[in-house]
Amino acid sequence: MPRVEHADPPSEPVPYEAKSISVFEIDGAVEKRYCQCLCLMAKLFLDHKTLYYDISSFLFYVLTEDTKTGTVIVGYFSKVFPPVLTPS
């Protein structure tokens, strides 16, 4: 898999920032490669992690910290998009 060339996560930070901590909301359908890499990184630590191909229906929240050497991912979580209700 090619290296992801992002210094920061590929989105704007959500309106939470505290000193050197930022939170980014990333749409799995828009930034598929970046979110797949996040899932594969988590799979290194979790044996039961299976989500890394069908990520288009998930939002990813990435917590980063600004250090002297650059921006570092501290953690992330994902959640399913709220279902779109269509009138019947």
Backbone as a ProteinNet text record, in pm:
[ID]
protein_1_A
[PRIMARY]
MPRVEHADPPSEPVPYEAKSISVFEIDGAVEKRYCQCLCLMAKLFLDHKTLYYDISSFLFYVLTEDTKTGTVIVGYFSKVFPPVLTPS
[TERTIARY]
84.9	0	89.7	62.7	147.5	139.2	242.9	249.3	150.8	81.6	-11.5	68.6	56.2	135.9	55.2	17.6	-54.6	22.4	48.8	108.8	1.3	-116.2	-231.6	-337.1	-436.2	-546.9	-613.2	-666.4	-718	-855.5	-869.8	-994.6	-964.6	-1064.4	-1050.5	-1079.7	-1013.7	-1042.9	-1184.9	-1246.2	-1377.5	-1355.4	-1460.3	-1441.6	-1393.9	-1310.7	-1250.1	-1099.5	-1040.1	-894.4	-851.9	-754.9	-701.4	-549.4	-487.8	-342.3	-288.7	-227.5	-164.6	-247.9	-373	-459.6	-565.1	-585.7	-689.9	-767	-893.4	-978.1	-1023.2	-1010	-1050.3	-1161.4	-1264.4	-1370.5	-1343.7	-1332.5	-1298.4	-1405.5	-1457.2	-1559.7	-1491.1	-1527.3	-1467.8	-1496.5	-1607.9	-1640.7	-1555.5	-1513.1	-1435.8	-1286	-1236.8	-1093.7	-1071.8	-1106.2	-1104.8	-965.8	-864.5	-729.2	-678.5	-698.2	-652.3	-721.2	-853.1	-928.7	-893.2	-865.9	-820.5	-687.6	-598.3	-469.4	-487	-581.2	-609.8	-655.3	-745.4	-797.2	-688.9	-603.6	-495.2	-394.1	-371.6	-283.4	-343.7	-474.2	-540.7	-537.2	-540.5	-537.4	-405.5	-300.2	-173.3	-187.3	-283.2	-298.5	-422.1	-518.3	-643.9	-662.2	-666.4	-682.7	-818.9	-921	-1057	-1101.7	-1012.5	-1046.9	-1065.1	-1187.7	-1214.8	-1251.8	-1286.1	-1330.4	-1210.3	-1186	-1088.3	-1113.6	-1215.3	-1248.6	-1375.3	-1482.4	-1609.9	-1621.2	-1554	-1551.6	-1632.2	-1699.7	-1769.2	-1886.9	-1937.9	-2051.5	-2008.2	-1880.2	-1829.2	-1768.4	-1780.7	-1708.4	-1593.8	-1477.9	-1361.2	-1324.9	-1298.3	-1255.2	-1112.1	-1021	-878.2	-831.8	-770.9	-715.4	-566.4	-520.2	-379.2	-318.6	-187.7	-114	-0.3	14.5	125.6	247.7	355.9	480.5	589.3	708.4	821	857.2	831.4	866.2	751.9	633.1	519.5	392.2	291.3	162.8	165.7	119.6	121.9	-20	-59.1	-189.7	-180.3	-270.3	-272.7	-375	-484.3	-586.9	-696.4	-788.6	-903.4	-1016.2	-1136.6	-1248.9	-1336.5	-1421	-1510.5	-1651.9	-1747	-1887.6	-1961.8	-2070.8	-2152.3	-2226.6	-2235.7	-2317.2	-2458	-2523.5	-2665.6	-2741.8	-2835.4	-2908.6	-2992.3	-2998.9	-3079.9	-3222.1	-3314.8	-3454.6	-3523.9	-3586.7	-3660.6	-3808.9	-3887.7	-4032.2	-4091.3	-4180.9	-4242.4	-4376.8
-117	0	123.7	224.1	342.3	424.6	497.7	582.1	697.4	728.2	840.9	967.2	1064.9	1187.1	1301.9	1288.9	1395.6	1432.5	1560.2	1604.6	1608.1	1654.3	1656.4	1565.3	1523	1448.8	1532.1	1466.6	1538.2	1599.9	1685.9	1758.9	1877.8	1960.3	2072.8	2024.1	2081.3	2038.4	2076.8	1993.5	2028	2137.8	2206.9	2323	2291	2190.6	2163.8	2172	2263	2269.7	2313.6	2246.3	2280.6	2276.2	2392.9	2405.7	2329.9	2215.4	2143.4	2024.6	2010.7	1897.7	1943.4	1864.7	1892.4	1765.1	1780.5	1667.8	1693.2	1591.3	1601.8	1501.3	1544.3	1453.4	1421.6	1292.4	1250.7	1155.9	1184	1101.5	985.1	862.6	744.3	731.4	787.9	781.8	878.7	987.4	1089.8	1059	1023.9	996.4	847.1	766.3	621.5	567.1	607.8	555	588.6	713.4	756	674.8	655.2	580.6	431.7	376.5	237	221.1	317.7	311.3	321.5	404.6	411.3	275.2	211.2	81	-26.1	-22.9	-120.9	-98.6	27.5	55.5	0	16.5	-36.2	-188.4	-249.5	-395.7	-453.1	-373.1	-417	-444.6	-376.9	-387	-465.4	-483.1	-550.9	-670.4	-789.5	-909.8	-917.4	-863.9	-878.8	-762.4	-670.2	-556.9	-607.5	-595.4	-646.4	-536.6	-418.6	-311.2	-240.8	-261	-178.5	-173.2	-241.5	-229.9	-148.2	-182.4	-113.4	-1	108.3	218.2	337.9	328	443.8	490.6	408.4	449.4	490.8	522.7	558	697.7	761.9	885.3	849	906.4	881	1011	999.7	1113.5	1086.6	1173.2	1154.5	1262.2	1217.6	1306.7	1322	1445.6	1470.2	1563.5	1556.6	1646	1709	1839.5	1910.2	1901.9	1846.9	1834.8	1914.8	1912.7	1983.5	1924.2	1793.8	1727.1	1726.4	1773.4	1777.3	1727.3	1702.9	1655.7	1504.2	1454.1	1311.6	1264.1	1150.4	1091.2	1026.2	1066.3	1013	899.5	911.2	808.2	841.2	746.7	770.8	677.3	712	619.2	642.7	547.8	559.6	528.2	583.2	553.1	551.5	478.6	466.8	597.4	638.9	753.5	733.6	840.7	825.1	785.6	692.9	650.5	766.4	770.8	871.4	816.8	889.1	846.6	905.2	820	865.2	848.8	948.4	936.2	823.6	749.2	638.9	673.8
0	0	0	-85	-91.2	37.2	63.1	182.5	170.4	278.1	281	306.7	220.3	228.6	289.9	416.4	485.9	612.1	631.5	756.7	865.2	830.4	918.9	857.9	937.5	876.7	767.1	664.6	546.6	567.6	665.9	687.4	775.9	796.7	889	1030.4	1130	1267.1	1307.6	1390.4	1445.5	1548.8	1590	1677.3	1818.9	1835.4	1965.5	1949.7	2019	2021.8	2159.7	2214.8	2345.4	2337.4	2340.8	2332.1	2210.6	2231.4	2120.4	2072.8	2119.7	2084.1	1983.2	1878.1	1779.5	1749.7	1710.8	1671	1528	1443.3	1303.8	1275.7	1202.9	1158.6	1011.7	980.2	844.3	793.7	675.9	612	540.5	577.2	516.4	368.1	321.7	178.9	98.2	158.6	88.1	94.1	211.3	231	258.6	158.3	174.8	209.2	137.6	159.7	299.9	341.8	473.9	583.3	570.7	672.6	670.5	554.1	547.8	621	603.9	672.6	823.5	869.5	1013.2	1065.5	991.9	1034.4	1033.6	933.3	927.7	1040.2	1076.9	1189.2	1318.7	1337.2	1457.1	1458.8	1341.5	1333	1387	1387.9	1447	1597	1660.9	1805.3	1847.7	1756.3	1787.9	1695.2	1750	1667.5	1600.4	1665.3	1613.4	1524.6	1492.7	1406.8	1263.7	1211.1	1076.4	977.6	1026	938.1	876.2	749	678.6	529	479.5	337.4	316.8	384.6	366.2	468.6	444.7	540.5	495.1	382.5	325.9	410.5	499.8	582.4	723.5	740.9	872.7	874.5	988.8	1018.4	1112	1088.9	1171.6	1243.5	1371.7	1452.2	1496.2	1454.4	1480.4	1578.1	1687.1	1788.2	1760	1744	1715.1	1819.3	1829	1917.8	1838.4	1852.2	1787.6	1877.2	1823.4	1898.2	1827.7	1881.4	1819.4	1684.5	1667	1541.1	1440.2	1477.8	1386	1452.8	1372.5	1421.5	1435.5	1549.5	1579.3	1609	1550.1	1581.1	1718.4	1807.2	1942.3	1952.3	1878.4	1879.8	1780.9	1764	1676.6	1715.3	1673.2	1680.4	1559.5	1531.9	1416.8	1461.3	1387.2	1413	1280.4	1277.8	1157	1135.8	1008	974.3	1026.6	1068.9	1101.4	975	986.7	866.8	809.9	678.4	611	601.8	661.4	659	537.5	459.7	342.8	370.5	333.6	357.8	272.4	331.3	255.7	200.2
[MASK]
++++++++++++++++++++++++++++++++++++++++++++++++++++++++++++++++++++++++++++++++++++++++

